[in-house]
Amino acid sequence: MRILRSKVMMTPKGALEIRLFPIERYSSVNFKALLNSNSVDEAIELLAETVYSPSKEAIQLYESNDSLIPLEAFFERNYAEELIKSAETLPQDKDSVNSLIRTQFDIRNCITVIGGVIQGLDPYLLKSLVIPHYYKISATDIAKIINSNDALSITPTVFRPYIKVVNALLAGEESMTYLEGLRYIYKENESVRHTRPYSFAFILTYLISCEIEQRNLTRIAFGKEYNDSVEEIVAHLVIN
């Protein structure tokens, strides 16, 4: 996704290369070839032999809307499918692992759908951006929003399990939207961590906790750099 964005924004290859994670030995994707490609279309062709080869529908939506959003949504859906498949192979803890994974999908879908409605995206395009795996929000809930003539007025009711995310979105507070989403993910993470302390699921909760800890430390560092008050810093931490 970063590489495709760089083609649109004409980011120098060297500046992008140092920001990519070194995962060549674990991936079937030739990232060097993608970096050296001359356009988004050429990069798409290079993905043809990989699991990330975009569907015809995603490519058509990309071309007709002149936007990378359909391609990014395709990659995220692909990623979601692989996670769900992997969870199904677990001999135990499937429910706990699924709750952690699907909570993240719920948050992502909530932001995508409400954000898409606010931006006036075509309903057909918006449907294609939804990850078809749910936890507390169902496919029916999402369809209600996408097909409604008064979508924004019913979102607080339909998406009530994540009401703080909804309120932040409707208020136009993008940074708080993602922060509130992380707080819901952290809450589910802590629930699993405390109830399944000697299980495989605990490993996943540890990884999620590490990511959130890194995010908090980064926010504190930026707060100190820009002389934010303690109250402002704490208000923007996932754990507060």
N, C-alpha and C positions, 0 to 999 in steps of 0.2 A: 504494500500500500504506500509506504514511504517513497519507494522508487517510482511508482506511477505518478504520485503527486509531484515529484521532482521534475518529471518530464514536462508537466503542464507549467510549473513555475520556473522552469529553466534553471534549476539549482545546479551549481557546479558539481561535477561528479565527486571531486575530492572532498568537498564540504559534506556531502551526503554519506560517502563511504565510511567516514570515521564515526557516524552516528548509528550504523547498522550493527546488530548483534552478530558476533562471529559464530554462525551455526552451520556453515557449509558442510561440515562432516556429518551432520545429522539430517540434512535435507536433500531432497531430490532436485531442488531448484538451483539453477546456475545463476547465482546472484551477480557474478562478475559480468556475465553476458547481458543480464538485464540492465546493469549499470551502464554498459557500453552501447546499449540500444539508442536509437536516435529519436524515438517517438513512443507514445503510448501504444499505438497500433503494433509497432515492431515488438514491444515488450510482451503484448498479448500473444503474439505468434510464438514467442519463445516459451510461453507457459503451456503450449498445446500438449506437450507430452507429460505434463505433471498433473497432480491431483487438483491443482489450482486453475486448470484450464477453464476460463469463463464459459458459461452456457451461452447459446445463441441469443436467448432472451436478454441476458445481462449485457451482451455486446450491443444488441439493438437498442436497448434503453440508454446505454452510454452514448451511442451515436445520435439518437433522436433528441436527447436532452442536453447533449454537450456537457456532460457532468460525469465525474468519476464515482459519484455516489452509488449507482447500480453495481459497479464492479467491486467497490469496497463492501457493499452489502453481500455480494456473492461470496467474497472471501470469508466474511464473518459467518455466514450460514454454513459454509464448508467446514470452517473451524468448529462450529457448534455441533455439526453432524459427527465429526470425528471424536469430539469429547463425549457425546452421548453414547456412541458405539463403544468407546473404551470403558465407560462406566458400566456398561452391560456385561462386560467380561469379568467384573470383580466377583470373587466368590462370596464376599460379604460386604456390608456397608453400602449397598447400592442406593438405598433411600437417602442416607446421610450425604453421600457424595452428590447425588442428583439434586438435593435441596440447595447445596452450595452453588452448583453449576447453574441451575435453572433460576435461582434468585438473580444472578448476574444477567441472564438472558431477559428476565422480566424488566429489570432496570433499563437495559439497553432498548428493549421494545417500547417501553413507556416514553423514553426520551425521543426515540425515532418517530413514533406515531404522533405524539403531541407536537413535537417540533415540526414535523412534516405538515400537520394541519395549519399551524401558525404561519408557515412559509407558503402555504397554498399549493403544495405538491399535488400532482395528479393522483387520484385514488389508486389507479392501476400501478403507478410507479411506487406509491407508498406501500401497497400490499407486498410488492416484491422485496422491500427492505426489511420486512419482519422476519425474525428468527422463529421458525415454527416449532418451538419447544417452550413450554410454559410451566409456571409453578403456581403463583397466586393470581395471575392474570391469564385468562383463557383466550382462545382464538375468537370465540363469540364476543368477548369484551372488546377486543381490538377491532373486529368488524363493525361493532356498534359505533365506535369513534370514527372510523374511516368513512362509513356510509351515512353518517348523520349530517343533517343540514345545520345542526346547531351543536357541533362537536365540542367546542370549548366549554360550553355550559354544563355538559354531562360528564366531563373528564373527572372532576373530583369524586363523583359517585362511582363511576366505572373503575377507576384506578385507585380506589380508596386504600388498598393495602400499602400504597406508596405515595400517600397524600402529600408528604413534604417535598417529594420530587416534583409532583404536579404543581404545587403552589409556587415553587421556585421557578419552574418553566413558565407558568402563566404570568409571573411577575417580571419575566425577562432577565432573571438572574442566572446566567449560564454557569458561572463558577460554583454557585451554591447548589445548582441542580446536580452537578456531578458529585459534589461533596455529600449531599443528602443521600444520593444513590449509594455511595461508598459506606455511609453509616448504616443503611439497611443491610448491605452485604456483610459488614462487620458484625452486626447484631445476629444474623443467621450463623455466621462463622463461630461466634462465641457460644451460641446455643449448642452447636455440634461438638465444639471442643470440650465443653463441660460434660456433655452426656455420653461422648464416645472417646474417653481419654486413652484407651489402650486398643485402638483400632486403626485400620488403614486410613479412614477418614481424617484422623488426627493429623496425618502427614500433610494432607491438603489444607487443613486449617492453619497449620504452621506456615505454609508457603504464602497463604493469603495474608496472615498476620505480618509476615516479613514485608510484603509489598505495602501494606498500610503503614507499617512503622517507617519505611523508607519515605513514604509520602509525607508523613508527619514531620520527620526530621528535615526534609527539604523545605517544607512550609515554615518551620521555625527559623531555618537559616536565612530564607528570603526575608522573613519578618525582621530579623535582626539587622540585615543589610539595609533595609529601607526604613529602619527606626519605627516600625509599627509598635503600638502599645501591646502589653501582655494580653489585654482583653481581646484585641483584634486578632492576635495570633491564635489564642485559644479557641476563639469562635470559628476558626477555619481549620481546626484539626478534626480528623475523623474520630479520634478518641478524645473526648473532653468531659 
